[in-house]
Amino acid sequence: MFASEWAASITLVSFARIIIATESITIGLLFVDNIPEHEVNIGYRTSASAVLIARDRIQAENLLPGYKIDFTHRFDQCDEQLAAGIIVDMIHTKKIDALIGPTCNRPALVASVLCAHYNIPVFTWGLTTASELDDIQRFPTTAKLSSNSFSLGIALRSILLSFGWNQFGFLYSAEHNNEKCISIKNDLQKAISMTNGMTINYIGEFVRFNEESILIKLKKMAARARIVVVCVPEGRGMRRKLLLTIHDGGYLTDEFVYIFADTKSKGFSRPLPGGKVHNYWVDTNIPGDGRDKEALEAFKRVFTLSDHAGAGLTGSNNNNFSEEVIARMKEPPLECVSECQGEKYSAASQFASQLHDAVYVYARALNRTLTKNKTNLRNGREILKNIVMTFDGQSGQVTMGKDGTRLPTFFLDSLNEKGEQILRGTVSVDGHYGTYKPTYTDEKELWFTRNGHRPRAKPLCGFEGKQCPTQSYAGWIIAASVITFIAIIGCIVGIFLSVELKRREQKRLNQLWQIQYAKLEMPQAQTKEELILNTQSHHVGLITDLREESRNFRFFLYEGEPVAARKHLGRVRLESKYCHEMRKLRRIEHDNLNRFVGVCLDGPQPLSVWKYCRRGSLNDVIMQANVNMDAFFILSLLKDVAQGLLFIHNSYLSYHGNLTSKCCLVDDRWQVKVSDYGLQKMLFVEKRSLDDLLWTAPEILRNPDMKGTPAGDIYSFAIISAQLLTRSSVFGLGDREEDAEDLIYMLKRGGSQPVRPDLISKHVEVHPNLIRLIQDCWSEKVDARPCANDLDSYLKEMTGNKDKNLMDHVFNMMESHASTLETEVEQRMKDLVEEKKKSDKLLYRMQVAEKLKLGEPVVPETFDSVTVFFSDVVSFTKIAGRGTPLQVVNLLNCLYTVFDSIIDKHDVYKVETIGDGYLCVSGLPRRNGKEHAKEISIMSLEFMDSLVNFKIPHLPQERINLRIGVHSGPVVAGVVGLTMPRYCLFGDTVNTASRMESNGKPGFIHLSCDANKVLEELGGFETEPRGEVIIKGKGVMETYWLKGRKISGNEISQNLRPSTLTEDQKSPLITTSAENNSETRLGIYKEFVRCEKQN
């Protein structure tokens, strides 16, 4: 690697006299280094010594007598943020008087802004093409040695005008170089917009640079242009691929002219490291496609317009410049020897000559400035006023304009018959004007591949060949006109017939769902009685309350089939949108959706007509005591409901909105069919009963204007699931003190522990994952609820993805129920024995269980490394003093219940609780390596998070706060006593952990140095040093605060960090927000499944 900076000083010699330098000029240089794609253009190792060559010329011409020139350089790597920091450092630390660079657009813009602020002259070179730098008002201290894309647009405009082309197309690709071609496109549009009578007919971008994408763009371009300007990156064989595709597609005929425009190009070749060049028509792939000759012939038909990579037309003084640059890189003060070895560093970079000229321009401008006023050494604005000059530089003739921009010259090149690059003309650009000077004497030389004829911007017969001049085609024109007239009349008639047929078809489809009241037949007495006896559904009439249900539903026979008609209060207008919705609703068919028959609007009141389901609603099945349900029966019913919801959510309906167990109907085959979907316009105006609202999600209850959501349906599904598990009414109404109105109020209020139905099933043992799934589905957080796809997948997993027939299962249940009582008793005895085995197996997992059962003492065991946790409730005495003993016990019970649920999720052993103190340990009795510190730390963070939503029952306005201490080290564990034995910890580690807690602060997790060291080895946690603290019995200890976790490099911190706590937050009672609740969006069930798979 190179030193961060180098300096070179010179002694100026004039007229054989030695002049002692009295003042120093420091020039800052910005380079890129070791970036392969830039090494051949602006690389440090092939460019930097150009400033030494410029220094020699300045010395020889005695431009700055009495001044010593120092150089300091840094690498900005074409990064604008890095460049900004380097430039500020150079200005303040190195005290630079001028800046040469940067070499890329974005850093150059940053440098120009900063140098304008500090009034430091800056000279850009290399790959800077941004036309924004030409704004002398915005950048009054910036000089530009390289040409920009706006000047290229002016040059291109001059060439087009000289050939009489007033319209053209532009094709470009931003692939691999998303800056240059886009800049050329924008500046070309700007240049053309300044010219009357010239237009860009088509602009196309090759989004994907493949043959298919190219041919699509060529086809569109051919319909609008014949003169095509192209901007495609030089590398990766993209220009060769484009021309071969143009050739194969038939777009390389005599009519088309392609001009490759580029600001940083040498025409038909590009430089390679070591001074080599690569011709564009040569295939670089191995093996090649064998089409180099075809590619060469294609390139003979195109032109290139470029600035010859900044080199221009250089004279003889430039012949040995490249060799001198490479040679002097190895001389002091650069001394780049081993780092600059190799073939790729054997030739100067393309723009090294511009670097030389940039230093020389600065010296000449500074010479003029100092001549007028010696105090303007660092006055960038004054130096720019003296920058107008012309001289022969290493990059050709350099002419600097009054706005600090080098007046560029662009070169029009093509290939001759031998495949040699020939200069066809030059364009000198000055501001908004360009002057084209051809180098040929006969223009036919340009068009040798087109028989000497210049193509037209627009073909004689138009781009599609349909505008040829008319001669004796009058008859054909009249015939064509008549045919066109007849065709127009035919189209009009066809459109009219199409509209009429569509109207009739819509009328026919509307008749399918518009049911006439006269076609609804009242069933005969016997038939009606059978319907009622076979139906126990809210949806189709409940026999125990027929009078009430008759106000909501009526039974009919429609086309010989029994149907149930629901009464509605409000009438709807038959608007086009409503009719369209009814037609779509009529076409819905699914095994788990009750078929919608139609709507009757001409009766006494509006009726929605549905297919009749014999076994009634799911709510009736739940409330029937004679229906025996096992786990498979329940899962099958729930899976049917879930599949019905899945279809609704994936259809245009998006959501149900009124899902209850009363609208889930059961047919003869015990298949659940969801009903009452899709009638939101009719149902929204009807007031729902308080009982029916108990299935509604809390967020919808809080917002009466919300019709429904998919997440709300998932919540309703959870309530239905709870009914099936407990075999009770919704929320257990009738078996609890609250009525429906009270429950709705509690649901709207929400809170950290919102009211939900019980999930304790007294009738059947269900899959434990089902409980967790239901809890996820009714989560207060909408985003935590699973979607219908996940819900269906989870239920299929629980049923083993077997398509077992529920009807067969019901018959099997009936046979099993008819078995003898003796068999049932035997089976229950077996279950009892099995459960006893499970209990014993669980008990034997504890290391001391067996000896305790035998009444023997337990030998203490040493654990080399564990982590001990102590916590204490802040100001517990004050809180306890404000309540009765029973209230205090209730408080601690609620708090420790929350803590115990958190411990269950971690490899942590709860030792004991003493009043408001809580003692835990990880790493024993099961050793877990160094994971004990991680387990205790995550548990501590979750303890703090759990306090956010925890409320003191008898002091709801107050909040609980903890003081936590953690220490890692060795302990001895053993059981003390035989009567009421206790598993106890012994050792200094326990004492130190207690000291960490007692010397901590409210709301903080206090770590010892040992605990912090283990966490640093594990990684994934953010800690902060507290400093040295005097610990009783320990002396001075270095301790730390635990701030939070890091996941994938992103910090997930506690609400209260040590570095951000205010004095109010450090009070004993701390109120925090619920925004950082530790419950993730995975939900309880997903997290449970993930843990099971890991185990």
Summary of the structure (lengths in Angstrom):
residues: 1095
radius of gyration: 43.2
end to end distance: 49.7
largest distance: 133.9
contacts: 3485
relative contact order: 0.05
helix: 41%
strand: 20%
